[in-house]
Amino acid sequence: MHGVGEAKLPGNEAHPLHRQRRCAAVIAGLGWFGLSVPLYFDVHGALVKDLSIPVTLINYFSYFTTETNLLIALTLTIFCAGPQAEQFLTRPSVRSALVVYIIVVGGVYKVLLRNLWHPHGLQLLADIVLHDAIPFLYPLYWLVFLPKGSLRWSDPAWWLAYPVLYFLYSMLRGAAYGTYLYPFIDAAHLGVARAWVNGIVLLAVFFCLGVVLTAIDHALASGESGWRGLGRASEL
């Protein structure tokens, strides 16, 4: 009996590479669109108001949402251009870390930030792409297509490097300019102690999500091995 070992479980290699590339291209395309729209409006607004373009660009790239979606778009674009090439951004640990980051992007925006502004037209569409579509589609892409079993239990701790550095940058930037990127780490309004507590709580969320993702990775790898073993046994 053939075919049992080829069940299309999440992460199973039975998925054709071209299907994975098509899905990666769609998500990457959405990401580039979502990133380009606010960039256009920010630069256009700066030109109209005669503001500094370099400062505008720095502000644009200072948001965690922008940086995370940019990393995902780059990672998927690199994969589409060379599926077999080994790059830092295409390592399983890095691609898995991006799942944690983008889930936090979507969750924090939905719970804490969505009501702070009300975009319209293209800006609304880009907002939905960056905060709803990509946070849903990229974890699903990881679940369905990426091979499982390579993550280590130490990975969630290493994945904290990016959010820790970002938090420190945000606090230093806020102290220097007097304005903070996000209200929940606004030390000028909340006080330094409260802002740091909020930041530490958010870092704990990153870590816990990383542990959950690693557990899912191990569970799916074990399940896949079991299905393959059953397939080999059925062929005897």
Backbone bond lengths (Angstrom), bond angles and torsions (degrees), N, CA, C in turn:
res aa  C-N    CA-C-N  psi(-1)  N-CA   C-N-CA  omega(-1)  CA-C   N-CA-C  phi
1 M - - - 1.468 - - 1.523 108.95 -
2 H 1.305 117.82 124.46 1.459 122.40 -177.98 1.523 110.00 -111.68
3 G 1.345 115.54 157.12 1.460 119.92 171.52 1.512 114.28 106.87
4 V 1.358 117.89 -23.79 1.452 118.75 -177.79 1.518 110.21 -65.52
5 G 1.338 115.94 -39.01 1.457 120.17 -178.85 1.507 113.08 -71.60
6 E 1.318 117.87 -6.72 1.454 121.24 -177.99 1.523 112.34 -106.80
7 A 1.336 115.78 17.05 1.463 118.50 179.66 1.515 110.51 -56.17
8 K 1.294 116.48 137.46 1.460 120.76 -173.69 1.524 110.94 -85.29
9 L 1.345 113.24 70.26 1.446 119.00 173.83 1.512 109.45 -75.95
10 P 1.363 118.02 162.46 1.459 120.01 176.96 1.517 110.81 -57.50
11 G 1.306 117.10 127.62 1.459 122.07 178.77 1.507 113.68 89.48
12 N 1.344 118.85 -6.10 1.447 121.18 -178.35 1.514 110.56 -68.94
13 E 1.319 117.26 142.68 1.445 122.54 -176.38 1.526 112.66 -76.81
14 A 1.338 117.37 1.23 1.451 120.03 178.90 1.521 111.91 -68.91
15 H 1.340 118.05 -16.66 1.454 120.69 178.26 1.525 109.19 -68.80
16 P 1.301 118.71 126.18 1.468 120.43 177.22 1.518 110.37 -60.84
17 L 1.314 114.70 144.18 1.450 120.22 -178.24 1.521 111.57 -62.15
18 H 1.346 116.83 -36.84 1.459 118.75 -177.91 1.520 111.76 -65.30
19 R 1.335 117.49 -29.28 1.463 120.10 177.74 1.534 110.04 -69.38
20 Q 1.310 115.28 -41.18 1.455 119.15 177.53 1.527 111.06 -64.61
21 R 1.333 116.15 -39.80 1.469 119.34 179.43 1.514 111.13 -65.50
22 R 1.317 118.04 -38.20 1.462 120.64 178.28 1.530 111.04 -63.61
23 C 1.315 116.16 -44.84 1.459 119.40 178.73 1.527 111.31 -64.84
24 A 1.328 116.08 -41.13 1.465 119.87 177.70 1.520 110.65 -62.01
25 A 1.335 116.61 -40.52 1.468 120.67 -179.59 1.527 111.39 -65.19
26 V 1.329 116.86 -39.34 1.467 120.24 179.63 1.530 110.22 -64.72
27 I 1.329 116.96 -46.70 1.461 120.38 -178.68 1.525 110.08 -66.46
28 A 1.335 116.80 -41.33 1.463 120.11 178.25 1.525 110.76 -62.31
29 G 1.335 116.58 -43.19 1.460 120.32 178.70 1.518 112.06 -60.70
30 L 1.336 116.17 -42.88 1.462 119.80 176.13 1.527 110.81 -61.26
31 G 1.336 115.44 -41.80 1.452 119.40 -179.82 1.513 112.62 -62.51
32 W 1.336 117.04 -46.05 1.477 120.12 179.49 1.524 111.06 -63.39
33 F 1.339 116.12 -38.68 1.466 119.04 176.61 1.526 110.61 -62.97
34 G 1.338 115.97 -49.76 1.457 120.01 -178.48 1.514 113.00 -60.58
35 L 1.330 117.15 -32.44 1.461 121.17 179.20 1.527 112.31 -78.38
36 S 1.315 116.47 -35.60 1.465 119.68 -173.90 1.528 112.58 -74.04
37 V 1.328 117.50 -32.57 1.470 119.87 -177.20 1.532 111.98 -63.68
38 P 1.339 119.90 -54.31 1.469 117.85 178.46 1.520 112.93 -64.96
39 L 1.327 117.40 -30.22 1.460 119.87 176.77 1.521 110.17 -63.50
40 Y 1.320 116.79 -43.96 1.462 120.71 178.00 1.527 110.70 -60.38
41 F 1.322 117.23 -48.27 1.465 120.06 -177.27 1.521 111.32 -66.63
42 D 1.327 117.51 -36.01 1.463 119.88 178.65 1.523 111.14 -66.15
43 V 1.335 116.61 -45.83 1.461 120.50 -179.36 1.528 110.09 -67.40
44 H 1.320 116.99 -42.68 1.464 120.71 178.78 1.527 110.60 -61.21
45 G 1.325 116.49 -43.57 1.450 119.68 178.77 1.519 112.15 -64.10
46 A 1.336 116.42 -37.01 1.460 120.25 178.43 1.523 111.23 -66.10
47 L 1.329 116.11 -39.16 1.467 119.74 178.76 1.524 111.36 -66.48
48 V 1.332 116.05 -41.74 1.459 120.06 179.95 1.527 111.10 -64.24
49 K 1.329 116.14 -39.36 1.467 120.77 -177.08 1.517 112.67 -91.97
50 D 1.330 116.44 3.38 1.469 122.13 -179.92 1.529 111.46 58.25
51 L 1.325 115.68 43.52 1.457 121.59 177.16 1.519 110.32 -94.59
52 S 1.310 116.28 166.13 1.457 121.66 -179.25 1.527 110.59 -69.79
53 I 1.323 116.81 123.67 1.468 120.95 177.29 1.524 111.33 -67.07
54 P 1.347 119.93 -45.54 1.473 119.27 177.69 1.532 112.72 -56.53
55 V 1.337 116.54 -43.21 1.469 119.44 178.60 1.517 110.68 -64.54
56 T 1.325 116.40 -39.30 1.468 120.48 177.75 1.521 111.10 -61.43
57 L 1.321 116.92 -42.73 1.465 121.03 179.72 1.531 111.24 -66.88
58 I 1.332 115.94 -40.40 1.462 119.46 178.19 1.527 110.11 -61.82
59 N 1.321 115.90 -43.95 1.466 119.69 178.03 1.528 111.40 -61.80
60 Y 1.324 115.84 -42.53 1.467 119.89 -178.99 1.527 111.03 -60.95
61 F 1.321 116.68 -45.75 1.466 120.80 -176.64 1.528 112.78 -83.68
62 S 1.321 117.50 4.32 1.463 120.54 -179.94 1.517 113.11 -88.65
63 Y 1.321 117.68 -9.55 1.458 120.09 -177.72 1.529 111.16 -85.81
64 F 1.325 115.50 138.79 1.467 121.12 -179.51 1.521 111.14 -61.02
65 T 1.318 116.83 -37.07 1.466 120.63 177.58 1.520 111.11 -60.13
66 T 1.321 116.42 -46.24 1.461 120.89 -179.43 1.519 110.65 -63.39
67 E 1.310 116.97 -48.03 1.456 120.75 -176.66 1.529 111.83 -63.80
68 T 1.337 116.40 -42.49 1.465 119.97 -177.82 1.523 111.48 -68.69
69 N 1.322 116.92 -44.81 1.464 119.47 177.51 1.526 111.11 -64.77
70 L 1.327 117.12 -34.51 1.460 120.41 176.92 1.526 110.87 -64.88
71 L 1.326 117.56 -42.21 1.464 120.85 178.49 1.527 111.15 -63.61
72 I 1.325 116.87 -39.92 1.467 120.19 178.79 1.523 110.54 -66.46
73 A 1.333 117.27 -45.47 1.466 120.36 178.87 1.525 111.11 -61.04
74 L 1.322 116.94 -41.77 1.475 120.74 178.22 1.520 110.94 -64.50
75 T 1.322 116.36 -45.47 1.466 120.45 -178.66 1.520 111.34 -60.09
76 L 1.329 116.75 -46.58 1.463 120.28 -178.85 1.525 111.75 -69.92
77 T 1.318 117.45 -34.41 1.469 120.92 177.30 1.519 110.87 -66.57
78 I 1.333 116.28 -42.28 1.464 120.53 177.12 1.521 110.61 -61.45
79 F 1.334 116.22 -41.56 1.460 119.34 178.56 1.529 111.27 -63.71
80 C 1.331 116.71 -43.00 1.463 119.94 -179.83 1.525 111.19 -62.94
81 A 1.342 117.04 -36.73 1.458 120.78 -178.12 1.520 111.85 -73.89
82 G 1.318 117.54 -33.95 1.463 121.13 -179.43 1.504 110.63 -149.82
83 P 1.334 118.22 83.51 1.469 121.51 -174.20 1.528 114.04 -58.84
84 Q 1.336 117.23 -29.60 1.453 120.12 -176.73 1.527 112.58 -94.60
85 A 1.320 116.86 -8.19 1.462 120.08 -176.61 1.531 110.04 -72.72
86 E 1.332 115.28 141.62 1.455 120.90 178.65 1.517 109.20 -99.39
87 Q 1.333 115.87 111.71 1.453 122.70 179.03 1.529 108.39 -125.56
88 F 1.326 115.76 161.68 1.464 119.28 -179.70 1.521 110.95 -58.35
89 L 1.340 116.60 -45.17 1.459 120.60 -176.31 1.524 113.38 -70.35
90 T 1.332 117.79 -16.55 1.463 119.95 -179.33 1.527 112.38 -100.37
91 R 1.321 117.63 6.37 1.460 119.57 174.55 1.524 110.00 -65.98
92 P 1.337 118.49 143.78 1.469 120.41 -178.84 1.522 113.37 -54.79
93 S 1.345 117.50 -40.04 1.456 120.12 -179.41 1.520 111.61 -65.04
94 V 1.326 117.03 -40.80 1.460 120.60 -179.81 1.526 110.48 -68.22
95 R 1.325 116.70 -45.51 1.467 119.67 179.98 1.530 111.54 -63.74
96 S 1.330 116.11 -32.08 1.465 119.96 177.75 1.521 110.96 -74.02
97 A 1.328 116.93 -37.80 1.467 120.13 176.95 1.516 110.65 -59.25
98 L 1.329 116.49 -37.96 1.462 120.26 179.77 1.527 111.80 -63.24
99 V 1.326 117.07 -28.09 1.464 120.06 175.72 1.526 110.09 -62.78
100 V 1.334 115.53 -46.15 1.468 120.11 178.89 1.523 110.80 -61.61
101 Y 1.328 116.33 -46.28 1.466 120.11 -177.04 1.527 111.59 -62.24
102 I 1.328 116.99 -44.12 1.465 119.13 -174.63 1.536 110.94 -74.53
103 I 1.330 118.04 -28.83 1.465 119.91 174.16 1.516 110.22 -64.74
104 V 1.336 116.91 -40.91 1.463 120.50 177.27 1.527 110.22 -64.88
105 V 1.332 116.73 -40.38 1.464 120.27 177.11 1.524 110.67 -55.00
106 G 1.325 116.26 -51.46 1.456 120.13 -178.80 1.517 113.01 -65.82
107 G 1.346 116.77 -42.47 1.451 120.36 -177.30 1.520 113.06 -67.89
108 V 1.328 116.74 -45.65 1.465 120.32 -179.15 1.528 110.50 -65.14
109 Y 1.336 116.15 -40.21 1.456 118.77 179.33 1.526 111.19 -63.90
110 K 1.323 115.37 -42.78 1.471 119.54 -177.76 1.531 111.01 -65.60
111 V 1.330 116.84 -39.70 1.463 120.45 -173.81 1.528 112.65 -85.33
112 L 1.339 117.32 -39.75 1.457 120.32 -168.32 1.531 115.79 -114.40
113 L 1.324 117.98 -23.64 1.457 118.62 -167.15 1.523 116.07 -118.99
114 R 1.314 117.70 -18.28 1.472 119.55 -170.76 1.522 112.95 -58.41
115 N 1.314 117.94 -34.80 1.468 120.54 -175.73 1.521 113.78 -85.97
116 L 1.334 116.47 3.81 1.465 119.10 -177.44 1.524 112.73 -82.08
117 W 1.326 117.38 -20.15 1.464 118.82 175.18 1.519 109.04 -151.33
118 H 1.310 116.47 159.57 1.462 121.13 -173.12 1.528 109.18 -131.94
119 P 1.338 117.22 85.26 1.471 120.71 -178.62 1.519 111.50 -72.16
120 H 1.331 115.08 162.85 1.458 121.98 179.04 1.525 109.30 -135.07
121 G 1.321 115.73 160.88 1.455 121.55 174.39 1.516 113.29 59.17
122 L 1.329 116.25 -133.09 1.458 121.36 -178.51 1.522 111.93 -61.26
123 Q 1.317 116.46 -35.16 1.461 119.38 179.37 1.527 111.02 -65.23
124 L 1.309 117.32 -37.81 1.466 120.67 175.93 1.521 110.25 -64.87
125 L 1.327 116.99 -43.21 1.462 120.79 179.50 1.526 110.58 -62.43
126 A 1.330 116.87 -44.18 1.462 120.48 178.37 1.524 110.58 -64.13
127 D 1.316 116.63 -38.56 1.457 121.13 178.24 1.528 110.99 -60.78
128 I 1.311 116.45 -43.69 1.467 121.07 178.47 1.525 110.40 -64.68
129 V 1.322 117.26 -40.39 1.464 120.81 179.73 1.524 110.97 -61.87
130 L 1.335 116.47 -49.09 1.465 121.17 -173.39 1.519 113.14 -74.18
131 H 1.337 117.16 -32.11 1.462 119.70 -172.97 1.529 114.11 -107.44
132 D 1.322 117.68 -13.98 1.463 120.70 -179.17 1.525 112.66 -122.71
133 A 1.338 116.16 -53.29 1.465 119.63 -174.39 1.527 112.39 -67.57
134 I 1.327 117.22 -54.61 1.465 119.82 -178.24 1.527 111.80 -63.89
135 P 1.349 119.97 -42.97 1.467 119.07 176.35 1.520 114.04 -61.38
136 F 1.315 118.29 -19.26 1.467 120.94 174.51 1.523 111.62 -92.53
137 L 1.321 116.95 -45.60 1.459 121.02 -172.34 1.528 112.97 -73.33
138 Y 1.337 117.68 -39.87 1.466 117.60 -176.44 1.536 112.45 -67.93
139 P 1.352 120.07 -44.80 1.468 117.94 173.80 1.526 112.80 -59.81
140 L 1.335 117.37 -35.77 1.465 120.04 177.08 1.522 110.36 -65.69
141 Y 1.331 117.00 -41.40 1.469 121.92 175.80 1.525 109.87 -58.70
142 W 1.324 117.20 -45.54 1.466 120.97 178.07 1.519 110.52 -60.32
143 L 1.314 117.20 -44.13 1.460 121.99 -176.79 1.523 111.76 -63.85
144 V 1.324 116.62 -41.31 1.460 120.65 -172.78 1.531 112.24 -84.65
145 F 1.313 117.61 -41.43 1.460 119.53 -166.48 1.529 115.81 -106.42
146 L 1.303 118.79 -32.95 1.456 118.48 -171.33 1.524 111.19 -79.96
147 P 1.336 117.42 138.51 1.466 121.01 180.00 1.520 110.88 -63.00
148 K 1.325 115.89 144.99 1.456 121.28 -176.40 1.534 110.89 -110.60
149 G 1.320 114.41 160.56 1.458 120.21 174.73 1.512 114.97 106.31
150 S 1.327 118.81 -2.77 1.461 120.62 -176.83 1.525 113.59 -97.51
151 L 1.321 117.54 -9.82 1.465 119.85 -177.25 1.524 110.81 -76.07
152 R 1.331 115.21 146.06 1.455 122.30 178.01 1.532 109.13 -108.82
153 W 1.329 115.85 155.90 1.454 119.38 -179.72 1.525 112.05 -67.69
154 S 1.307 117.15 -16.92 1.470 120.17 176.95 1.531 112.15 -82.75
155 D 1.328 117.57 -13.27 1.461 120.44 -177.10 1.532 113.73 -58.86
156 P 1.342 119.76 -43.96 1.470 118.48 -179.47 1.527 113.57 -56.73
157 A 1.333 117.00 -32.08 1.466 119.33 177.20 1.521 110.54 -69.49
158 W 1.349 116.88 -42.11 1.467 120.42 178.40 1.524 110.97 -65.99
159 W 1.318 117.14 -33.49 1.463 120.41 -179.01 1.525 112.54 -66.04
160 L 1.331 116.99 -16.68 1.463 120.39 178.86 1.529 112.43 -71.58
161 A 1.328 117.39 -14.80 1.467 120.11 -176.11 1.534 111.34 -56.33
162 Y 1.314 116.30 -46.28 1.472 120.22 -178.75 1.527 112.08 -63.81
163 P 1.347 120.02 -54.68 1.470 118.41 179.63 1.533 113.48 -63.70
164 V 1.338 118.30 -31.94 1.467 119.84 177.55 1.522 110.04 -65.23
165 L 1.332 116.56 -48.54 1.462 120.41 178.57 1.520 111.23 -61.76
166 Y 1.331 116.00 -39.02 1.465 119.08 178.86 1.521 110.78 -65.02
167 F 1.335 117.32 -42.41 1.458 121.03 179.70 1.528 110.88 -62.37
168 L 1.323 116.52 -44.42 1.462 119.72 178.78 1.530 111.16 -62.89
169 Y 1.331 115.64 -42.57 1.469 119.60 177.24 1.523 110.92 -60.50
170 S 1.326 116.92 -44.28 1.462 121.05 -177.98 1.524 111.31 -63.24
171 M 1.331 116.39 -40.56 1.456 119.83 -179.91 1.520 111.27 -68.65
172 L 1.329 116.87 -42.69 1.468 120.29 178.60 1.527 110.76 -65.78
173 R 1.328 115.73 -41.59 1.461 120.22 178.67 1.527 110.58 -63.00
174 G 1.325 116.16 -44.09 1.449 119.87 179.38 1.519 112.35 -63.74
175 A 1.333 116.40 -40.67 1.469 119.71 179.00 1.523 111.02 -65.95
176 A 1.329 116.85 -34.10 1.468 120.63 -177.79 1.527 111.90 -75.45
177 Y 1.347 116.72 -40.14 1.461 120.66 -174.34 1.526 114.02 -102.66
178 G 1.328 116.48 -13.01 1.459 119.26 179.24 1.512 114.78 83.03
179 T 1.320 117.53 0.43 1.471 122.10 177.31 1.520 109.38 -128.61
180 Y 1.319 116.19 138.48 1.459 121.83 -176.53 1.523 109.58 -110.06
181 L 1.325 114.93 149.18 1.458 120.50 -174.24 1.522 112.52 -70.22
182 Y 1.325 116.95 -32.56 1.460 120.46 -176.69 1.525 109.69 -131.76
183 P 1.329 118.42 141.27 1.473 121.20 -175.98 1.517 113.95 -64.81
184 F 1.341 118.47 -28.30 1.462 120.08 -176.84 1.525 112.76 -78.38
185 I 1.341 118.46 -6.19 1.462 121.27 172.19 1.531 110.21 -123.84
186 D 1.323 115.59 24.16 1.458 121.36 179.75 1.529 109.32 -79.17
187 A 1.322 116.67 91.88 1.456 121.38 -177.40 1.524 112.11 -65.64
188 A 1.317 117.38 -28.20 1.465 120.38 179.29 1.525 111.54 -66.43
189 H 1.320 116.39 -32.34 1.474 121.09 -178.50 1.524 112.02 -97.01
190 L 1.333 117.14 -42.59 1.462 121.53 -175.42 1.525 113.38 -88.78
191 G 1.328 115.63 -22.08 1.456 119.95 -170.63 1.523 109.38 97.80
192 V 1.317 115.51 150.46 1.465 120.03 -175.37 1.525 111.58 -63.30
193 A 1.322 116.86 -43.75 1.468 120.09 -177.07 1.526 111.35 -62.03
194 R 1.328 117.15 -46.35 1.476 120.83 -178.88 1.531 110.40 -65.22
195 A 1.312 117.54 -40.09 1.464 120.66 179.39 1.530 110.78 -62.85
196 W 1.327 116.62 -41.10 1.463 119.85 178.93 1.529 111.49 -68.53
197 V 1.322 116.94 -38.94 1.469 119.37 176.95 1.526 110.22 -61.45
198 N 1.333 117.08 -44.34 1.466 120.62 178.22 1.526 110.76 -61.01
199 G 1.334 115.82 -41.34 1.461 119.30 178.93 1.516 111.77 -63.69
200 I 1.324 117.39 -41.84 1.464 121.12 -179.69 1.530 110.68 -66.70
201 V 1.333 116.41 -39.54 1.472 119.59 176.89 1.525 110.52 -61.24
202 L 1.326 116.25 -41.76 1.460 119.78 179.71 1.531 110.80 -66.40
203 L 1.313 117.37 -37.47 1.465 120.35 176.54 1.529 110.45 -64.05
204 A 1.330 116.81 -36.50 1.467 120.19 176.40 1.525 110.68 -63.56
205 V 1.333 116.58 -36.33 1.469 120.46 176.53 1.523 109.98 -63.32
206 F 1.329 117.05 -44.95 1.458 120.36 176.25 1.532 110.69 -55.02
207 F 1.321 116.15 -47.39 1.459 120.35 -176.61 1.528 111.46 -64.18
208 C 1.328 116.85 -45.72 1.464 120.09 -179.60 1.525 111.62 -62.96
209 L 1.320 117.23 -41.08 1.464 120.24 176.78 1.528 110.48 -63.28
210 G 1.324 116.57 -38.00 1.455 120.06 177.40 1.516 112.27 -62.50
211 V 1.327 116.60 -41.35 1.466 120.75 178.10 1.527 110.18 -64.34
212 V 1.333 116.63 -43.52 1.469 120.54 178.63 1.527 110.51 -61.40
213 L 1.325 117.19 -43.55 1.458 120.90 -179.69 1.526 110.89 -64.13
214 T 1.323 116.99 -40.47 1.463 120.66 177.99 1.523 110.48 -64.04
215 A 1.327 116.92 -40.09 1.464 120.33 177.76 1.526 111.06 -63.76
216 I 1.330 116.56 -40.87 1.464 120.30 176.93 1.523 110.11 -62.80
217 D 1.326 116.47 -43.09 1.468 121.30 178.37 1.525 110.64 -57.52
218 H 1.324 117.68 -45.91 1.467 120.94 -179.41 1.522 111.51 -67.96
219 A 1.344 115.79 -40.45 1.463 119.25 -179.13 1.522 111.44 -64.72
220 L 1.339 116.90 -42.69 1.464 120.15 179.31 1.515 111.18 -67.97
221 A 1.337 117.15 -35.85 1.464 119.85 177.73 1.522 110.56 -65.40
222 S 1.332 116.93 -40.30 1.471 120.57 178.56 1.516 110.78 -66.70
223 G 1.346 115.79 -41.62 1.455 119.31 178.41 1.504 112.52 -64.16
224 E 1.338 116.03 -39.28 1.459 120.28 178.69 1.515 110.92 -64.82
225 S 1.347 116.67 -40.10 1.463 120.79 178.98 1.519 110.22 -64.72
226 G 1.332 115.87 -37.64 1.455 119.30 178.61 1.512 112.17 -65.09
227 W 1.334 117.18 -42.73 1.463 120.75 178.05 1.520 110.75 -64.12
228 R 1.343 117.59 -38.99 1.448 120.14 179.66 1.532 111.07 -67.22
229 G 1.361 114.37 -38.88 1.455 117.95 177.88 1.515 111.46 -64.33
230 L 1.338 116.54 -40.38 1.454 120.42 177.57 1.519 110.95 -63.65
231 G 1.335 116.27 -37.55 1.467 120.19 179.53 1.507 111.28 -65.63
232 R 1.345 116.42 -42.32 1.474 119.06 178.99 1.521 110.83 -66.03
233 A 1.331 116.68 -38.81 1.462 119.80 -180.00 1.524 111.35 -65.35
234 S 1.333 116.69 -36.30 1.463 120.67 -177.72 1.517 112.63 -71.02
235 E 1.344 114.90 -18.12 1.469 117.82 -179.51 1.519 112.55 -85.62
236 L 1.351 116.80 -7.96 1.473 120.26 -178.25 1.523 110.83 -78.73
